[in-house]
């Protein structure tokens, strides 16, 4: 008699590629398309030295509208990449998804190898870049490069100094008021909006739950929760906080507790690994399952780590009915963001069509004889 079982998210995750340290063996002597982002962080150009002996057919450089003076350094370093053709996109919120799609179509014809460097990509860039490649390059294979920073701001000393000056450490409003004057990571809010790559669809319409993946950019996170409250009637009780849990606990473990204090979610925050992209995929799927049982729609507010953004993308590829919110700052604080270059990593996604099949198998029936 055949046995019938359903493919679970654990089955899918068990077959996903692992993140491994980057080495020259990860890449061939030539690649069809390299996508990079000209950010102000030192790690933004870390990939350059890894490609000394690699020929690139098409180099696609994404330029931010903010921090142009600070971004110029990495922009000039990309000149040393051995690229036959160079293309530039100046980020514009309203056209970026189509701009990337157009360039990807022009650069990638037959099945090819595509390398994407997410080291300097903000969440609102990563979602659209991956979506564009995903939709247009099914027969191609994707390799993701990621460089960590050596130091992340705020540093532990920065945080302790800030917190020591909070008049009432137990009052969330007091913490927020002091923090607004500190300007860690970014300043101001330019726009908060539903991502055009993942607008979601509430077919009920059902009541909505929100998953917030916060950073230390308090103004932007608060802007997303405010939008969710106004547009979807989300409440504190229907908001899930996914707090970043760094793998190097001895150096950066304090950041989990700091973010929990910053948003006053000391007891309700869910620890999510900032390096293992599969962890956030697993926990988002668990949250989605519970929301489905309770007949709730799910929207994500994504400002997590670079690799968490990849997990968010894969989750939304499986559950496209869920929506995604982004928030762009007026400017980043370049000297209070990151410093140096840490370990470099490689994630070999493989052929896109094969990955699509794997993700779409979640929930399908398996017959075993």
Long-range contacts (C-beta under 8 A, 24 or more apart in sequence): 2-367, 2-368, 2-369, 3-367, 3-368, 3-369, 4-365, 4-366, 4-367, 4-368, 5-365, 5-366, 5-368, 6-363, 6-364, 6-365, 6-366, 7-361, 7-362, 7-363, 7-364, 7-365, 7-366, 8-362, 9-281, 9-282, 9-285, 9-286, 9-362, 10-282, 11-361, 11-362, 12-318, 12-358, 12-359, 12-361, 12-362, 13-278, 13-281, 13-282, 15-358, 16-278, 16-281, 16-314, 16-358, 17-347, 17-348, 17-349, 17-350, 19-146, 19-275, 19-276, 19-277, 19-307, 19-345, 19-346, 19-347, 20-345, 20-346, 20-347, 20-348, 21-343, 21-344, 21-345, 21-346, 22-50, 22-145, 22-344, 22-345, 22-346, 23-346, 24-50, 24-53, 26-143, 26-346, 26-348, 27-51, 27-54, 27-115, 27-143, 28-54, 28-113, 29-53, 29-54, 29-55, 30-54, 30-55, 30-56, 30-57, 31-55, 31-56, 31-57, 31-112, 31-113, 31-114, 31-115, 31-143, 32-57, 32-58, 32-107, 32-108, 32-112, 32-113, 32-114, 32-140, 33-57, 33-58, 33-60, 33-104, 33-107, 33-108, 33-112, 33-114, 33-115, 34-58, 34-59, 34-60, 34-81, 34-83, 34-114, 34-115, 34-116, 34-117, 35-60, 35-62, 35-114, 35-115, 35-116, 35-117, 35-129, 35-133, 36-60, 36-61, 36-62, 36-78, 36-117, 36-120, 37-61, 37-62, 37-64, 37-117, 37-118, 37-119, 37-120, 37-121, 37-122, 37-125, 38-62, 38-63, 38-64, 38-71, 38-74, 38-75, 38-78, 38-120, 39-64, 39-67, 39-71, 39-74, 39-119, 39-120, 39-121, 40-67, 40-70, 40-71, 40-73, 40-74, 40-120, 40-332, 40-334, 40-337, 41-74, 41-119, 41-120, 41-149, 41-334, 41-337, 41-338, 42-149, 42-338, 42-339, 42-340, 42-341, 43-119, 43-120, 43-147, 43-148, 43-149, 43-338, 43-340, 43-341, 43-342, 44-71, 44-74, 44-119, 44-120, 45-73, 45-74, 45-77, 45-78, 46-119, 46-147, 46-341, 46-344, 47-117, 47-119, 47-145, 47-147, 47-344, 48-77, 48-78, 48-80, 48-81, 50-145, 50-344, 51-81, 51-82, 54-82, 55-82, 55-84, 56-81, 56-82, 56-83, 56-84, 57-83, 57-84, 57-85, 57-107, 58-83, 58-84, 58-85, 58-86, 58-87, 58-107, 58-108, 59-83, 59-85, 59-86, 59-87, 60-87, 60-88, 60-89, 60-100, 60-103, 60-104, 60-107, 61-86, 61-87, 61-88, 61-89, 62-88, 62-89, 62-91, 62-100, 62-121, 62-125, 62-129, 63-88, 63-89, 63-90, 63-91, 64-91, 64-122, 65-90, 65-91, 65-92, 66-329, 66-330, 66-331, 66-332, 67-331, 67-332, 67-334, 70-334, 74-120, 91-125, 93-124, 93-191, 93-193, 93-328, 96-125, 96-128, 97-128, 97-131, 97-132, 97-196, 97-197, 100-128, 100-129, 100-132, 101-132, 101-135, 101-136, 104-132, 104-133, 104-136, 104-137, 105-136, 108-136, 108-137, 108-140, 110-139, 111-139, 111-140, 111-141, 112-137, 112-140, 112-141, 113-140, 113-141, 113-143, 114-140, 114-141, 114-142, 114-143, 115-142, 115-143, 115-144, 115-145, 116-142, 116-143, 116-144, 116-145, 117-144, 117-145, 117-146, 117-147, 118-144, 118-145, 118-146, 118-306, 118-307, 118-309, 118-310, 119-145, 119-146, 119-147, 119-306, 121-306, 121-309, 122-328, 123-302, 123-303, 123-304, 123-309, 123-312, 123-326, 124-195, 124-326, 124-327, 124-328, 126-306, 126-309, 126-310, 126-313, 127-195, 127-197, 127-198, 127-302, 127-309, 127-312, 127-313, 127-316, 127-324, 127-326, 128-195, 128-196, 128-197, 130-310, 130-313, 131-197, 131-198, 131-313, 133-352, 134-317, 134-352, 134-356, 137-352, 138-351, 138-352, 138-353, 138-356, 139-351, 139-352, 139-353, 140-351, 140-352, 141-348, 141-349, 141-350, 141-351, 141-352, 142-349, 142-350, 142-352, 143-346, 143-347, 143-348, 143-349, 144-310, 144-346, 144-347, 144-348, 144-349, 145-344, 145-345, 145-346, 146-306, 146-307, 146-344, 146-345, 146-346, 146-347, 147-341, 147-342, 147-343, 147-344, 147-345, 148-341, 148-342, 148-343, 148-344, 148-345, 149-338, 149-339, 149-340, 149-341, 149-342, 150-338, 150-339, 150-340, 150-341, 150-342, 151-338, 151-339, 151-340, 152-252, 152-255, 152-338, 153-184, 153-185, 153-216, 153-333, 153-336, 153-337, 153-338, 153-339, 154-182, 154-184, 154-185, 154-216, 154-258, 154-336, 156-254, 158-184, 158-336, 159-254, 159-258, 163-261, 169-261, 172-263, 172-264, 175-261, 175-262, 175-264, 176-218, 176-222, 179-218, 179-262, 180-218, 180-219, 183-333, 183-336, 184-216, 184-217, 184-333, 184-336, 185-215, 185-216, 185-217, 185-332, 185-333, 185-336, 185-337, 186-217, 186-219, 186-220, 186-329, 186-330, 186-331, 186-332, 186-333, 187-219, 187-329, 187-330, 187-331, 187-332, 187-333, 188-219, 188-329, 188-330, 188-331, 189-219, 189-220, 189-223, 189-327, 189-328, 189-329, 189-330, 190-328, 190-329, 190-330, 191-327, 191-328, 192-220, 192-223, 192-224, 192-226, 192-227, 192-325, 192-326, 192-327, 192-328, 193-227, 193-325, 193-326, 193-327, 194-323, 194-324, 194-325, 195-323, 195-324, 195-325, 195-326, 197-324, 198-316, 198-320, 198-322, 198-323, 198-324, 199-323, 199-324, 200-297, 200-299, 200-320, 200-321, 200-322, 200-323, 200-324, 201-320, 201-321, 201-323, 202-297, 202-321, 202-323, 203-321, 204-295, 204-297, 205-297, 206-295, 206-296, 206-297, 207-233, 207-238, 207-295, 207-296, 207-297, 208-232, 208-233, 208-234, 208-238, 208-296, 208-297, 208-298, 208-299, 209-234, 209-238, 209-239, 209-240, 209-287, 209-291, 209-296, 209-297, 209-298, 209-299, 210-234, 210-238, 210-239, 210-240, 210-298, 210-299, 210-300, 210-301, 211-239, 211-240, 211-242, 211-284, 211-287, 211-298, 211-299, 211-300, 211-301, 212-239, 212-240, 212-241, 212-242, 212-300, 212-301, 213-242, 213-244, 213-272, 213-280, 213-300, 213-301, 213-302, 213-303, 213-304, 213-308, 213-312, 214-241, 214-242, 214-243, 214-244, 214-259, 214-262, 214-263, 214-301, 214-303, 214-304, 215-244, 215-259, 215-303, 215-304, 216-258, 216-259, 216-262, 217-303, 217-329, 218-262, 218-263, 219-329, 220-303, 220-327, 220-328, 220-329, 221-263, 221-301, 221-303, 221-327, 223-327, 224-301, 224-303, 224-325, 224-327, 225-301, 227-325, 228-299, 228-301, 228-325, 232-297, 232-299, 234-299, 238-296, 240-270, 240-287, 241-265, 241-268, 241-269, 241-270, 242-269, 242-270, 242-272, 242-280, 242-283, 242-284, 242-304, 243-269, 243-270, 243-271, 243-272, 244-272, 244-274, 244-304, 244-305, 244-308, 245-271, 245-272, 245-273, 245-274, 246-274, 246-275, 247-273, 247-274, 247-275, 247-276, 272-304, 272-308, 274-304, 274-305, 274-307, 274-308, 275-305, 275-307, 275-345, 276-307, 277-307, 277-308, 277-310, 277-311, 277-314, 277-347, 278-311, 279-311, 280-304, 280-308, 280-311, 280-312, 280-315, 281-311, 281-314, 281-315, 284-311, 284-312, 284-315, 285-315, 285-318, 285-319, 285-362, 288-315, 288-319, 288-322, 297-321, 297-322, 297-323, 298-322, 298-323, 299-323, 299-324, 299-325, 300-324, 300-325, 301-325, 301-327, 302-326, 303-327, 307-345, 307-347, 310-347, 314-359, 317-356, 317-359, 318-359, 318-360, 318-362
